[in-house]
Amino acid sequence: MVKSPFARILLCLAVLTLIGVTALALGTKSNFITTNDGRLAIATKGPSVITPYDARSDAGAKVIAGNLSTYKYGTYFCCFGNTIAQLGSNGFPFTSWVAIPFTPAADATVTKFEASVGTFENPSEFELSLRADDNGVPGKVLKSVHIVNPATYGTCCTLDVGKDAAGIPVTAGTQYWIAATTTAKDVFEGGWAFNSTDMRSHAIASYCKGPATYCGTTNNGKWVAGQSGDPLPGYAVLGN
């Protein structure tokens, strides 16, 4: 286990060398870079302060789906994840969204959903939503919350939270999605940090809208389902 801040920074620099990343339209944000295609967000400095996640906030709730660690100082991985951004935010060249599918094993009622999305710079805002499935991609919004000024990307372990006191019924064997998106009014560029419990590739959906250089032409402005390749971002869907 890498423990010291210096060792974490050396590890980050070593990984960056291997994957050949460059800064992409991030201006003077020297602590953050993205991969050449802009799809992965990387914090180049390990967190100087770690805020332990308070598991008591989830006490009594059943985990319907998720990959968050029960270790309060490593609930998710601080420094690597999928880019979440709104086109034009501080010069970012395209809109980038991500959604994670989940299928309840039993009928349940969702009262809370959580994600490890962080921002490169505040003030910022994005949308965290629970969605129905639409032929294998994110569909109708069942519940959306507007997240304002989330934690800085590259820190741990504060989560973005959506709640519904009445509860949202979900059906066993039916696919749903948790999504991090933006609106045209949102100013946001940051990342959805990877989980720290499962390094395998899993199903995921991505959305890219902007110049063909980044988003192509065939699926520009559309949700596209595929495999993550990298670990999934950190999330949890809770309820009863």
N, C-alpha and C positions, 0 to 999 in steps of 0.2 A: 504493500500500500504506500502510495506517495503522500507524505505528510507535510513537508515544509513548503512554504510559498515559493521559495527559490527552485525547489525540485519540480513543483507543478509548472512553473514558467518554462523550465528547461524541457519538460515533457511536451508542453504545447508547441514550443519552437521546433522540436524534433518532428512532431507530427506535421506541422505546417510545411516543413522542408520536404517531407515525403510526398505530400499530396499537391504541392506546388500551388499554393493559393496566392491571390493578389487582391489588393484593395479594390473595391468596386463602388464608385460614386458615394463614398462615405465621408468625403471632405476631410475635416480635421479630427475625426473620431479615431484617434490613434490606437485606442484599446480594442477596436473591433475591425474585422475584415470578413469578407465573404469569399467563397470559392469563385473560380473564373466565371462560372455560369450564374453566380448570384444566389444559388439555391441553398447553400449551407452557410450558417452564421457562426463565427468563431470569436470568442473573447480571448485576446492574446495575453491577458493577465489573470492569474488565479485570484479568487476572492480574498480580500484582506480581512473581511469580517463575514462570518457565517451565522445567519439567524436560524436557530433550530426550529424545525417545524413543530407546531404544537398539535400533537395527535389528539388532544382532548377535544378539539373542535370537530372531530369526526366521531367522537364517542357515541356509541349506540347505533351508528349507521352501518348498514351492510354494504360491502364492496360488491357492486354489480359487475364492474369491469375496471381494469386499470393495471398500472405497472409501477406505481410509486413505491419506493423503499420505506420500510418501517424504521430505518435508521434516521434519526432526526437531523443528523449533520450531513446526510447524503441522500436526501429524499429524491433527488434527481441529479444528473451530472451538470455541473455549472456552466461549462464553457464551449460546448459544441451542440449544434441543433439545426433545425430547418428554419430558413429565413421566412419571416412574416413581414410584409411591407405593403404600403400603399404607394402606387405610382405618383411620383412627384414629391413625395415627402423628403424634404431636404436634398432634393436632387436624385432620389432613388429612381432607377430607370424603368421599373415595371412593378405591377402588383403581384404579390406572391402570397398564396394562402395554402393551408394544410388542414386535412381532416383525417381522423382516425376512426375506423369502424369498430363496433363492438356488437356482440350478440348475447343477450342475456340467457343464462342457462335455465332460468325459471321466470315466471311472471313476476314483475316487481314494480315499484313506484320510485322514480328518481326524484330526490329532493335536493341534490347537490351534485355539481360537477366541477372538476378542478383541472388546471393546466399549468405547466411551467413556462409560460411565455414571459419574456423580459424585453425591455426596450434599450436601444442604444442611447436614447436621449429623451428626457422629459422637458416640456410637457408632451404627452403622447396619449393615444387612445386607440382601442381596437374592439372587436366584437368577439365574444366567446359564446358559442351556441351548441345546443343539442338538436340534432336533426333526424328526420326520418330518412329512409333509403329511397333512392329513385333509380331503379335499374342498375344498381351497383355503384352509384356515386351519391354524394350528399344531396338531399332533397329538401322537403318542406321543413322550415324552422319550427321546432316544437317549443323552444325557449331560447331567448337570446339576452345576454347581459352586456352592457357597455362598460368596458374596463378602462378606467382613467388613471394615468400615471402608474403603471405597474412597476415592479422592481427592476433594477438595472440588470440587463443581460450579463451573465458571467458571475452573478452572485447566487447564493443558495441560502435558505430553502423556502422562500416565500412563494405561495401559489396564487394564481388568479382563480376566483371562485364565482360560480353562478349558483343561485338558489331558487327554489320554487316551493313555497310553504305548502301549497295544496298538493303538490306532487304531480309528476308526469308518468302515466302508466306506460310500461314497456312490456312487450310480449316475448315469451320464451321462444328461441329459435328464429327471431326476426332481427335483421341487421339494422343498427342505428349508427349515428356518427356524432363525434364531438369535433367541432371545427373552430379554428382561429382565423378570422377574416377581418376585413376593413370595409368602410364605406368611403365614398368620394369625399366626405367631409372629414374623415379621420386623417390625422397626421401620425404616421407610425412607421418605424423601421426598427426591427429587432429580430429576435429568434425564439423559437419554441425548443427549449433545451431537451436533449435526449434523456431518456430514463437511465437509471443506474442499476437495474435489476435483470435486464434481458438484452443481450447484445445481438440477438438474431434479427434477420430481416422479416418484416411482417407486412400485411396488406396496409395500404395507405392511399389517400387521394390528394392530388395537388392541383392548384389552379394558378395559371400564369396569364396575365394580360398586359400587353405592351408591345414594344418593337419585336419584329420577327427574329432579330438577333438573339433575343433571350427566350422568347415564347413560341417561336415557330409560326406557322400559319394554320395548320390543320386543326389544332386544339386551342388556339389562342382565345382566351376568354371563356374556357370551358373547364369543368371539373374532369380530371382524368384519374382513373383508378390504376394502381400498380403495386409494386413491391418497394418497400422503403430502401432496401439495400443496406442502409445504415440502421442503427437502433431506432425504434419509434421514439417520438417525444414523450415526455412524462405527462400522465393524465390519470384521473380517477373519476368514476361514475358511482355515486353513493345513493343509498335510499333504504327502502324496506320492502 
